[in-house]
Amino acid sequence: AYGLTPKQYSYDFPNAFTPDIAGDQARGEHIMLAGRVFDGAGKAVNDALLEIFQADADGQYVESAAQIGASGFTGFGRVGTGTDPDSRYIVQTVKPGAIDGAAPHMDVILTMRGMLNHLFTRIYFDDETAANAEDPVLQSVPAERRNTLLARRQVLDGRVIYHFDFYMQGAQETVFFDL
């Protein structure tokens, strides 16, 4: 994570991407996505790296630098878990809109120490029940495992926060996709 998010780890190199996917001027419902990555022993991982790709509030993906400049929305963020005292990741963004028949979601690439290959998954939102029921990717996951892909909404001090933890192994293991 420190190589791809140097500022987060106090290195004097520029970040190509940050955990701030949407600026204040970006349209849509501003949210925080936060959570932790847990290893097979249930311990929070302090060196995971997450890359998040998402559509904007209208369900559109960013196509140009000019579009980013005009909207304040990058569509892509990168964050490590190693600088937070609780090994959390925190992302500032807007809730994505539905995309071509898919429920609102974020695509995630996860990597960390001890893994030779990165993992792919999606984060869906627990308050999108109707859209989730129609999403072809989510519906391809066994019903008893779908909850491992749902971020839980809460409102604290007027701010919308979605909580999503990644579990690498065990009974709550997050569904990862073979792409």
BANUDO-807365 format. One record per residue (C-alpha): x negated, y, z; residue number from 0. Coordinates in steps of 0.02 Angstrom, whole numbers, padded with zeros to 5 digits, m for minus. Each point is the difference from the previous one (the first is absolute). Layout:
<sites>
+--------+--------+--------+-----+
|     px |     py |     pz |   n |
+--------+--------+--------+-----+
|      X |      Y |      Z | NUM |
...
+--------+--------+--------+-----+
</sites>
This chain:
<sites>
+--------+--------+--------+-----+
|     px |     py |     pz |   n |
+--------+--------+--------+-----+
|  00000 |  00000 |  00000 |   0 |
| m00139 |  00123 |  00039 |   1 |
| m00064 | m00011 | m00179 |   2 |
|  00169 |  00044 | m00077 |   3 |
|  00062 |  00119 |  00135 |   4 |
| m00161 |  00089 |  00051 |   5 |
|  00077 |  00157 |  00075 |   6 |
|  00108 | m00106 |  00115 |   7 |
| m00162 | m00075 |  00068 |   8 |
| m00089 |  00170 |  00013 |   9 |
| m00115 | m00026 | m00149 |  10 |
| m00039 |  00154 | m00101 |  11 |
|  00066 | m00067 | m00165 |  12 |
|  00162 |  00048 | m00086 |  13 |
|  00151 | m00116 |  00006 |  14 |
|  00071 | m00046 | m00168 |  15 |
|  00165 | m00038 |  00088 |  16 |
|  00069 |  00032 |  00173 |  17 |
|  00145 | m00064 |  00106 |  18 |
|  00098 |  00156 | m00048 |  19 |
|  00100 | m00054 | m00153 |  20 |
|  00122 |  00146 |  00004 |  21 |
| m00033 |  00180 |  00044 |  22 |
|  00124 |  00113 |  00086 |  23 |
|  00069 |  00062 | m00167 |  24 |
|  00038 | m00175 | m00066 |  25 |
|  00185 | m00033 | m00027 |  26 |
|  00090 | m00133 |  00099 |  27 |
|  00015 | m00065 |  00177 |  28 |
| m00169 |  00023 |  00084 |  29 |
| m00047 | m00153 |  00101 |  30 |
| m00145 | m00072 |  00095 |  31 |
| m00047 | m00182 | m00026 |  32 |
| m00099 | m00072 |  00144 |  33 |
| m00053 | m00168 |  00067 |  34 |
| m00142 | m00119 |  00030 |  35 |
| m00080 | m00152 | m00079 |  36 |
| m00008 | m00152 |  00114 |  37 |
| m00119 | m00147 | m00023 |  38 |
|  00045 | m00183 |  00031 |  39 |
| m00035 |  00018 |  00186 |  40 |
|  00120 |  00149 |  00014 |  41 |
| m00139 |  00128 |  00020 |  42 |
|  00011 |  00166 | m00092 |  43 |
| m00126 |  00010 | m00142 |  44 |
| m00108 |  00156 |  00011 |  45 |
| m00076 | m00007 | m00174 |  46 |
|  00145 | m00032 | m00118 |  47 |
|  00023 |  00106 | m00156 |  48 |
|  00171 |  00031 | m00076 |  49 |
|  00036 |  00073 | m00170 |  50 |
|  00180 |  00053 | m00028 |  51 |
|  00081 |  00035 | m00168 |  52 |
|  00178 |  00065 | m00011 |  53 |
|  00127 |  00093 | m00103 |  54 |
|  00061 |  00173 |  00050 |  55 |
|  00171 |  00037 |  00076 |  56 |
|  00079 | m00009 | m00173 |  57 |
| m00072 | m00172 | m00038 |  58 |
| m00133 |  00066 | m00120 |  59 |
| m00185 | m00043 |  00001 |  60 |
| m00131 |  00136 | m00020 |  61 |
| m00067 |  00009 | m00177 |  62 |
| m00121 |  00147 |  00001 |  63 |
| m00108 |  00115 |  00105 |  64 |
|  00111 |  00145 | m00054 |  65 |
|  00151 | m00090 |  00070 |  66 |
| m00092 | m00022 |  00167 |  67 |
| m00044 |  00185 |  00004 |  68 |
|  00177 |  00054 | m00036 |  69 |
|  00087 | m00120 |  00119 |  70 |
| m00121 | m00022 |  00145 |  71 |
|  00026 | m00188 | m00015 |  72 |
| m00148 | m00114 | m00046 |  73 |
|  00088 | m00169 |  00001 |  74 |
| m00155 | m00085 |  00070 |  75 |
| m00081 |  00000 |  00170 |  76 |
| m00145 | m00087 |  00085 |  77 |
| m00022 | m00022 |  00188 |  78 |
| m00108 | m00099 |  00120 |  79 |
|  00042 | m00063 |  00174 |  80 |
| m00171 |  00030 |  00078 |  81 |
|  00013 |  00177 |  00066 |  82 |
|  00161 | m00011 |  00100 |  83 |
| m00023 | m00054 |  00182 |  84 |
|  00142 | m00127 | m00023 |  85 |
| m00062 | m00058 | m00173 |  86 |
|  00154 |  00073 | m00084 |  87 |
|  00020 |  00064 | m00176 |  88 |
|  00106 |  00155 | m00026 |  89 |
|  00062 |  00060 | m00170 |  90 |
|  00094 |  00162 | m00037 |  91 |
|  00114 | m00012 | m00151 |  92 |
|  00178 |  00010 | m00063 |  93 |
|  00119 | m00146 | m00004 |  94 |
| m00006 | m00072 | m00176 |  95 |
|  00154 | m00007 | m00109 |  96 |
|  00066 | m00156 | m00084 |  97 |
| m00097 | m00053 | m00155 |  98 |
|  00081 | m00089 | m00149 |  99 |
|  00115 | m00113 |  00102 | 100 |
| m00125 | m00028 |  00139 | 101 |
|  00034 |  00058 |  00178 | 102 |
| m00106 |  00144 |  00065 | 103 |
| m00169 | m00072 |  00047 | 104 |
| m00186 |  00030 |  00013 | 105 |
| m00131 | m00113 | m00078 | 106 |
| m00146 | m00038 |  00115 | 107 |
| m00175 | m00071 | m00024 | 108 |
| m00081 | m00057 |  00162 | 109 |
| m00180 | m00048 |  00028 | 110 |
| m00109 | m00023 |  00153 | 111 |
| m00154 | m00084 |  00070 | 112 |
| m00003 | m00188 | m00028 | 113 |
|  00109 |  00003 | m00156 | 114 |
| m00079 | m00033 | m00168 | 115 |
|  00153 |  00056 | m00096 | 116 |
|  00124 |  00138 |  00034 | 117 |
|  00183 | m00036 |  00033 | 118 |
|  00154 |  00072 | m00084 | 119 |
|  00167 |  00032 |  00083 | 120 |
|  00147 |  00119 |  00002 | 121 |
|  00082 |  00102 |  00135 | 122 |
|  00189 |  00017 | m00010 | 123 |
|  00110 |  00106 |  00115 | 124 |
|  00122 | m00076 |  00125 | 125 |
|  00129 |  00137 | m00031 | 126 |
|  00017 | m00046 | m00185 | 127 |
|  00106 | m00155 |  00029 | 128 |
|  00101 |  00006 | m00161 | 129 |
| m00150 |  00037 | m00112 | 130 |
| m00106 | m00133 |  00088 | 131 |
|  00136 | m00129 | m00033 | 132 |
| m00016 |  00033 | m00187 | 133 |
| m00190 |  00015 | m00012 | 134 |
| m00065 | m00146 | m00107 | 135 |
| m00172 | m00008 |  00084 | 136 |
|  00068 |  00006 |  00177 | 137 |
|  00133 | m00129 | m00044 | 138 |
| m00137 | m00117 | m00065 | 139 |
| m00067 | m00011 |  00179 | 140 |
|  00080 | m00133 |  00111 | 141 |
|  00138 |  00081 |  00105 | 142 |
| m00083 | m00042 |  00165 | 143 |
| m00160 |  00093 | m00054 | 144 |
|  00074 |  00159 | m00075 | 145 |
| m00005 |  00091 |  00167 | 146 |
| m00191 | m00002 | m00010 | 147 |
|  00015 |  00125 | m00143 | 148 |
|  00117 |  00125 |  00087 | 149 |
| m00060 |  00162 |  00078 | 150 |
|  00108 |  00051 |  00147 | 151 |
|  00068 |  00177 |  00007 | 152 |
| m00001 |  00105 |  00156 | 153 |
|  00020 |  00185 |  00031 | 154 |
| m00113 |  00079 |  00131 | 155 |
|  00010 |  00184 |  00039 | 156 |
|  00095 |  00029 | m00162 | 157 |
| m00133 | m00087 | m00105 | 158 |
|  00036 | m00158 | m00102 | 159 |
| m00128 | m00137 |  00032 | 160 |
|  00001 | m00171 | m00081 | 161 |
| m00097 | m00130 |  00097 | 162 |
| m00080 | m00145 | m00093 | 163 |
| m00128 | m00122 |  00070 | 164 |
| m00097 | m00124 | m00106 | 165 |
| m00027 | m00174 |  00072 | 166 |
| m00138 | m00100 | m00081 | 167 |
|  00053 | m00169 |  00072 | 168 |
|  00124 | m00079 |  00119 | 169 |
|  00187 | m00008 |  00019 | 170 |
|  00023 |  00182 | m00056 | 171 |
| m00125 | m00010 | m00144 | 172 |
|  00035 |  00135 | m00129 | 173 |
|  00049 | m00062 | m00172 | 174 |
| m00140 |  00032 | m00124 | 175 |
|  00021 | m00022 | m00187 | 176 |
| m00110 | m00099 | m00119 | 177 |
| m00025 |  00120 | m00145 | 178 |
+--------+--------+--------+-----+
</sites>
